[in-house]
Amino acid sequence: MADRRPGLDVAGLVGWPIAILNEIAALPETLKSARLLVTDLGRLADHLADVADQVERQIDNLVGPMTRTVGQVDSIEASVTELRNTLFGILKRVPGARKSLLDLANPGQRAQLESPP
């Protein structure tokens, strides 16, 4: 079991006070960097808040036109549905309506069928 224990690191033990002194010496610079970082983070937060406000204003400006567009699309959809239903109703109830519709859809072919040989 004694073989598995790590040995005493004398170099690390002797160098430890020097490492602590180096960290203490660097502390003012580290604190200055931390203060600058906190200041930069504050500026970044302010900038992000400004950007968020601008985006919110732009979205507010788009709400009206988007609402009108959605209303127009709904109106077009309702009109198309009404026209489709009317067309199917005509095709079911009016004799010869299907043939007439096909003739209207292909006027060139109808003319070829009607022209004398």
N, CA and C atoms as a LAMMPS dump frame, in Angstrom:
ITEM: TIMESTEP
0
ITEM: NUMBER OF ATOMS
351
ITEM: BOX BOUNDS ff ff ff
-5.0000000000000000e+02 5.0000000000000000e+02
-5.0000000000000000e+02 5.0000000000000000e+02
-5.0000000000000000e+02 5.0000000000000000e+02
ITEM: ATOMS id mol type element x y z
1 1 1 N 0.809 -1.176 0
2 1 2 C 0 0 0
3 1 3 C 0.867 1.26 0
4 2 1 N 1.963 1.211 0.636
5 2 2 C 2.865 2.349 0.683
6 2 3 C 3.393 2.656 -0.71
7 3 1 N 3.412 1.659 -1.608
8 3 2 C 3.902 1.884 -2.969
9 3 3 C 2.946 2.773 -3.762
10 4 1 N 1.689 2.729 -3.419
11 4 2 C 0.687 3.478 -4.185
12 4 3 C 0.592 4.942 -3.748
13 5 1 N 1.09 5.295 -2.633
14 5 2 C 1.016 6.682 -2.16
15 5 3 C 1.954 7.561 -2.976
16 6 1 N 1.446 8.745 -3.319
17 6 2 C 2.359 9.647 -4.026
18 6 3 C 3.41 10.189 -3.065
19 7 1 N 4.563 10.45 -3.598
20 7 2 C 5.641 10.992 -2.768
21 7 3 C 5.437 12.471 -2.512
22 8 1 N 6.165 13.002 -1.598
23 8 2 C 6.078 14.411 -1.253
24 8 3 C 6.764 15.214 -2.352
25 9 1 N 6.058 16.19 -2.879
26 9 2 C 6.599 17.05 -3.938
27 9 3 C 7.316 18.225 -3.282
28 10 1 N 8.59 18.048 -3.055
29 10 2 C 9.38 19.057 -2.359
30 10 3 C 9.523 20.307 -3.219
31 11 1 N 9.712 20.141 -4.51
32 11 2 C 9.868 21.3 -5.398
33 11 3 C 8.581 22.127 -5.406
34 12 1 N 7.439 21.442 -5.461
35 12 2 C 6.159 22.15 -5.424
36 12 3 C 5.943 22.847 -4.102
37 13 1 N 6.372 22.186 -3.027
38 13 2 C 6.205 22.758 -1.688
39 13 3 C 7.091 23.988 -1.516
40 14 1 N 8.296 23.924 -2.046
41 14 2 C 9.217 25.066 -1.933
42 14 3 C 8.764 26.19 -2.863
43 15 1 N 8.223 25.848 -4.044
44 15 2 C 7.804 26.862 -5.026
45 15 3 C 6.453 27.481 -4.72
46 16 1 N 5.711 26.898 -3.793
47 16 2 C 4.37 27.38 -3.485
48 16 3 C 4.354 28.833 -3.002
49 17 1 N 5.201 29.236 -2.074
50 17 2 C 5.168 30.646 -1.643
51 17 3 C 5.472 31.613 -2.788
52 18 1 N 6.327 31.212 -3.691
53 18 2 C 6.661 32.081 -4.835
54 18 3 C 5.451 32.192 -5.76
55 19 1 N 4.75 31.094 -5.993
56 19 2 C 3.556 31.12 -6.834
57 19 3 C 2.48 32.006 -6.212
58 20 1 N 2.323 31.945 -4.899
59 20 2 C 1.343 32.783 -4.193
60 20 3 C 1.736 34.253 -4.324
61 21 1 N 3.029 34.549 -4.169
62 21 2 C 3.485 35.934 -4.311
63 21 3 C 3.257 36.451 -5.729
64 22 1 N 3.46 35.61 -6.723
65 22 2 C 3.2 36.013 -8.116
66 22 3 C 1.714 36.318 -8.331
67 23 1 N 0.841 35.503 -7.755
68 23 2 C -0.609 35.743 -7.873
69 23 3 C -0.996 37.036 -7.171
70 24 1 N -0.415 37.278 -6.009
71 24 2 C -0.711 38.514 -5.267
72 24 3 C -0.215 39.722 -6.054
73 25 1 N 0.951 39.607 -6.668
74 25 2 C 1.499 40.708 -7.468
75 25 3 C 0.617 40.987 -8.695
76 26 1 N 0.019 39.959 -9.246
77 26 2 C -0.83 40.124 -10.443
78 26 3 C -2.246 40.549 -10.089
79 27 1 N -2.595 40.537 -8.813
80 27 2 C -3.97 40.822 -8.392
81 27 3 C -4.467 42.201 -8.837
82 28 1 N -3.701 43.275 -8.711
83 28 2 C -4.213 44.578 -9.166
84 28 3 C -4.567 44.576 -10.664
85 29 1 N -3.746 43.97 -11.474
86 29 2 C -4.02 43.895 -12.918
87 29 3 C -5.248 43.022 -13.187
88 30 1 N -5.373 41.947 -12.435
89 30 2 C -6.535 41.062 -12.585
90 30 3 C -7.815 41.804 -12.205
91 31 1 N -7.772 42.557 -11.111
92 31 2 C -8.944 43.328 -10.686
93 31 3 C -9.278 44.425 -11.692
94 32 1 N -8.247 45.068 -12.258
95 32 2 C -8.482 46.093 -13.279
96 32 3 C -9.175 45.465 -14.498
97 33 1 N -8.699 44.308 -14.923
98 33 2 C -9.32 43.613 -16.055
99 33 3 C -10.758 43.229 -15.739
100 34 1 N -11.01 42.808 -14.499
101 34 2 C -12.372 42.438 -14.094
102 34 3 C -13.284 43.669 -14.117
103 35 1 N -12.775 44.817 -13.637
104 35 2 C -13.576 46.052 -13.673
105 35 3 C -13.894 46.452 -15.112
106 36 1 N -12.901 46.359 -15.99
107 36 2 C -13.129 46.684 -17.401
108 36 3 C -14.157 45.732 -18.016
109 37 1 N -14.063 44.481 -17.665
110 37 2 C -15.01 43.503 -18.187
111 37 3 C -16.425 43.82 -17.725
112 38 1 N -16.585 44.15 -16.459
113 38 2 C -17.915 44.495 -15.933
114 38 3 C -18.442 45.748 -16.63
115 39 1 N -17.573 46.739 -16.854
116 39 2 C -17.987 47.951 -17.57
117 39 3 C -18.418 47.622 -18.995
118 40 1 N -17.625 46.804 -19.671
119 40 2 C -17.969 46.394 -21.04
120 40 3 C -19.282 45.618 -21.07
121 41 1 N -19.49 44.773 -20.085
122 41 2 C -20.748 44.011 -20.024
123 41 3 C -21.939 44.944 -19.814
124 42 1 N -21.752 45.983 -19.002
125 42 2 C -22.813 46.975 -18.804
126 42 3 C -23.147 47.706 -20.097
127 43 1 N -22.102 48.107 -20.843
128 43 2 C -22.329 48.767 -22.14
129 43 3 C -23.018 47.828 -23.113
130 44 1 N -22.594 46.578 -23.108
131 44 2 C -23.221 45.588 -23.991
132 44 3 C -24.695 45.41 -23.639
133 45 1 N -25.011 45.348 -22.357
134 45 2 C -26.409 45.21 -21.926
135 45 3 C -27.228 46.415 -22.383
136 46 1 N -26.662 47.624 -22.268
137 46 2 C -27.362 48.825 -22.738
138 46 3 C -27.59 48.774 -24.245
139 47 1 N -26.562 48.358 -24.973
140 47 2 C -26.681 48.266 -26.436
141 47 3 C -27.742 47.233 -26.826
142 48 1 N -27.739 46.09 -26.153
143 48 2 C -28.74 45.059 -26.447
144 48 3 C -30.148 45.561 -26.136
145 49 1 N -30.294 46.334 -25.087
146 49 2 C -31.606 46.907 -24.76
147 49 3 C -32.048 47.881 -25.848
148 50 1 N -31.105 48.696 -26.359
149 50 2 C -31.438 49.612 -27.458
150 50 3 C -31.858 48.845 -28.707
151 51 1 N -31.117 47.806 -29.033
152 51 2 C -31.448 46.99 -30.209
153 51 3 C -32.822 46.339 -30.031
154 52 1 N -33.091 45.832 -28.844
155 52 2 C -34.392 45.216 -28.583
156 52 3 C -35.516 46.233 -28.739
157 53 1 N -35.296 47.464 -28.286
158 53 2 C -36.295 48.519 -28.455
159 53 3 C -36.529 48.832 -29.934
160 54 1 N -35.447 48.898 -30.709
161 54 2 C -35.579 49.16 -32.148
162 54 3 C -36.347 48.041 -32.837
163 55 1 N -36.026 46.812 -32.503
164 55 2 C -36.72 45.667 -33.104
165 55 3 C -38.199 45.703 -32.731
166 56 1 N -38.483 46.028 -31.484
167 56 2 C -39.876 46.109 -31.046
168 56 3 C -40.636 47.184 -31.821
169 57 1 N -40.003 48.353 -32.034
170 57 2 C -40.652 49.42 -32.813
171 57 3 C -40.889 48.973 -34.252
172 58 1 N -39.911 48.293 -34.845
173 58 2 C -40.072 47.833 -36.226
174 58 3 C -41.191 46.806 -36.327
175 59 1 N -41.269 45.915 -35.355
176 59 2 C -42.341 44.913 -35.363
177 59 3 C -43.693 45.59 -35.178
178 60 1 N -43.745 46.592 -34.294
179 60 2 C -44.991 47.338 -34.11
180 60 3 C -45.43 48.006 -35.408
181 61 1 N -44.46 48.516 -36.179
182 61 2 C -44.783 49.139 -37.462
183 61 3 C -45.285 48.123 -38.482
184 62 1 N -44.914 46.865 -38.331
185 62 2 C -45.325 45.829 -39.279
186 62 3 C -46.654 45.18 -38.922
187 63 1 N -47.102 45.343 -37.682
188 63 2 C -48.321 44.659 -37.243
189 63 3 C -49.527 45.093 -38.069
190 64 1 N -49.674 46.395 -38.308
191 64 2 C -50.812 46.89 -39.088
192 64 3 C -50.842 46.323 -40.493
193 65 1 N -49.741 46.47 -41.274
194 65 2 C -49.741 45.905 -42.622
195 65 3 C -49.925 44.386 -42.632
196 66 1 N -49.343 43.689 -41.655
197 66 2 C -49.512 42.23 -41.62
198 66 3 C -50.966 41.868 -41.34
199 67 1 N -51.619 42.624 -40.466
200 67 2 C -53.023 42.365 -40.155
201 67 3 C -53.891 42.593 -41.392
202 68 1 N -53.602 43.686 -42.115
203 68 2 C -54.359 43.947 -43.352
204 68 3 C -54.114 42.851 -44.383
205 69 1 N -52.871 42.397 -44.506
206 69 2 C -52.547 41.342 -45.466
207 69 3 C -53.271 40.052 -45.108
208 70 1 N -53.272 39.702 -43.84
209 70 2 C -53.981 38.487 -43.409
210 70 3 C -55.466 38.621 -43.709
211 71 1 N -56.027 39.81 -43.477
212 71 2 C -57.438 40.035 -43.787
213 71 3 C -57.719 39.888 -45.276
214 72 1 N -56.82 40.418 -46.105
215 72 2 C -56.994 40.292 -47.561
216 72 3 C -56.88 38.845 -47.999
217 73 1 N -55.924 38.127 -47.447
218 73 2 C -55.766 36.711 -47.795
219 73 3 C -57.013 35.931 -47.387
220 74 1 N -57.548 36.215 -46.209
221 74 2 C -58.781 35.545 -45.769
222 74 3 C -59.93 35.86 -46.717
223 75 1 N -60.02 37.116 -47.144
224 75 2 C -61.082 37.519 -48.066
225 75 3 C -60.933 36.815 -49.414
226 76 1 N -59.702 36.75 -49.907
227 76 2 C -59.442 36.054 -51.184
228 76 3 C -59.785 34.58 -51.045
229 77 1 N -59.392 33.984 -49.946
230 77 2 C -59.692 32.569 -49.725
231 77 3 C -61.204 32.325 -49.706
232 78 1 N -61.936 33.2 -49.029
233 78 2 C -63.398 33.053 -48.972
234 78 3 C -64.011 33.222 -50.361
235 79 1 N -63.482 34.181 -51.135
236 79 2 C -64.002 34.397 -52.495
237 79 3 C -63.726 33.202 -53.385
238 80 1 N -62.523 32.657 -53.302
239 80 2 C -62.173 31.485 -54.118
240 80 3 C -63.054 30.301 -53.742
241 81 1 N -63.269 30.112 -52.451
242 81 2 C -64.135 29.02 -52.001
243 81 3 C -65.553 29.21 -52.531
244 82 1 N -66.055 30.454 -52.465
245 82 2 C -67.407 30.729 -52.963
246 82 3 C -67.493 30.488 -54.466
247 83 1 N -66.482 30.934 -55.204
248 83 2 C -66.476 30.712 -56.658
249 83 3 C -66.409 29.222 -56.995
250 84 1 N -65.585 28.497 -56.279
251 84 2 C -65.473 27.06 -56.521
252 84 3 C -66.803 26.365 -56.254
253 85 1 N -67.408 26.692 -55.124
254 85 2 C -68.686 26.064 -54.789
255 85 3 C -69.762 26.42 -55.814
256 86 1 N -69.766 27.673 -56.276
257 86 2 C -70.729 28.089 -57.299
258 86 3 C -70.503 27.321 -58.59
259 87 1 N -69.236 27.21 -59.002
260 87 2 C -68.921 26.476 -60.231
261 87 3 C -69.369 25.026 -60.137
262 88 1 N -69.074 24.358 -59.033
263 88 2 C -69.491 22.962 -58.882
264 88 3 C -71.021 22.85 -58.869
265 89 1 N -71.681 23.837 -58.253
266 89 2 C -73.136 23.831 -58.261
267 89 3 C -73.684 23.964 -59.669
268 90 1 N -73.086 24.848 -60.467
269 90 2 C -73.524 25.008 -61.859
270 90 3 C -73.279 23.729 -62.646
271 91 1 N -72.092 23.141 -62.456
272 91 2 C -71.762 21.919 -63.206
273 91 3 C -72.725 20.783 -62.883
274 92 1 N -73.229 20.74 -61.654
275 92 2 C -74.154 19.673 -61.257
276 92 3 C -75.571 19.925 -61.762
277 93 1 N -75.982 21.201 -61.794
278 93 2 C -77.401 21.49 -62.034
279 93 3 C -77.746 21.902 -63.465
280 94 1 N -76.814 22.463 -64.195
281 94 2 C -77.118 22.967 -65.541
282 94 3 C -76.715 21.924 -66.576
283 95 1 N -77.685 21.468 -67.394
284 95 2 C -77.354 20.468 -68.42
285 95 3 C -76.379 21.058 -69.443
286 96 1 N -75.368 20.277 -69.782
287 96 2 C -74.376 20.673 -70.781
288 96 3 C -73.319 21.632 -70.259
289 97 1 N -73.367 21.948 -68.991
290 97 2 C -72.414 22.917 -68.442
291 97 3 C -70.993 22.374 -68.456
292 98 1 N -70.853 21.099 -68.213
293 98 2 C -69.489 20.521 -68.215
294 98 3 C -68.867 20.635 -69.599
295 99 1 N -69.622 20.289 -70.638
296 99 2 C -69.082 20.367 -72.006
297 99 3 C -68.771 21.812 -72.362
298 100 1 N -69.665 22.732 -72.001
299 100 2 C -69.427 24.147 -72.3
300 100 3 C -68.179 24.651 -71.583
301 101 1 N -67.99 24.218 -70.345
302 101 2 C -66.814 24.628 -69.588
303 101 3 C -65.545 24.121 -70.259
304 102 1 N -65.582 22.846 -70.712
305 102 2 C -64.413 22.304 -71.406
306 102 3 C -64.172 23.046 -72.715
307 103 1 N -65.243 23.416 -73.417
308 103 2 C -65.085 24.192 -74.649
309 103 3 C -64.453 25.549 -74.37
310 104 1 N -64.886 26.178 -73.278
311 104 2 C -64.309 27.473 -72.928
312 104 3 C -62.841 27.341 -72.511
313 105 1 N -62.52 26.229 -71.882
314 105 2 C -61.145 26.01 -71.427
315 105 3 C -60.2 25.765 -72.591
316 106 1 N -60.7 25.217 -73.696
317 106 2 C -59.866 24.89 -74.864
318 106 3 C -60.48 25.488 -76.13
319 107 1 N -60.465 26.79 -76.295
320 107 2 C -61.142 27.393 -77.439
321 107 3 C -60.532 26.986 -78.773
322 108 1 N -59.237 26.756 -78.832
323 108 2 C -58.602 26.358 -80.095
324 108 3 C -59.085 25.008 -80.569
325 109 1 N -59.235 24.076 -79.647
326 109 2 C -59.709 22.738 -80.007
327 109 3 C -61.16 22.787 -80.457
328 110 1 N -61.975 23.617 -79.814
329 110 2 C -63.377 23.734 -80.193
330 110 3 C -63.483 24.271 -81.615
331 111 1 N -62.647 25.278 -81.91
332 111 2 C -62.683 25.851 -83.248
333 111 3 C -62.292 24.806 -84.287
334 112 1 N -61.331 23.957 -83.938
335 112 2 C -60.932 22.908 -84.879
336 112 3 C -62.048 21.902 -85.088
337 113 1 N -62.779 21.613 -84.035
338 113 2 C -63.893 20.65 -84.155
339 113 3 C -65.05 21.239 -84.97
340 114 1 N -65.272 22.557 -84.863
341 114 2 C -66.393 23.18 -85.552
342 114 3 C -66.093 23.555 -86.998
343 115 1 N -64.825 23.69 -87.361
344 115 2 C -64.524 24.129 -88.731
345 115 3 C -64.846 23.016 -89.737
346 116 1 N -65.349 23.427 -90.902
347 116 2 C -65.703 22.412 -91.921
348 116 3 C -64.438 21.774 -92.518
349 117 1 N -64.526 20.522 -92.889
350 117 2 C -63.334 19.829 -93.424
351 117 3 C -62.936 20.247 -94.808
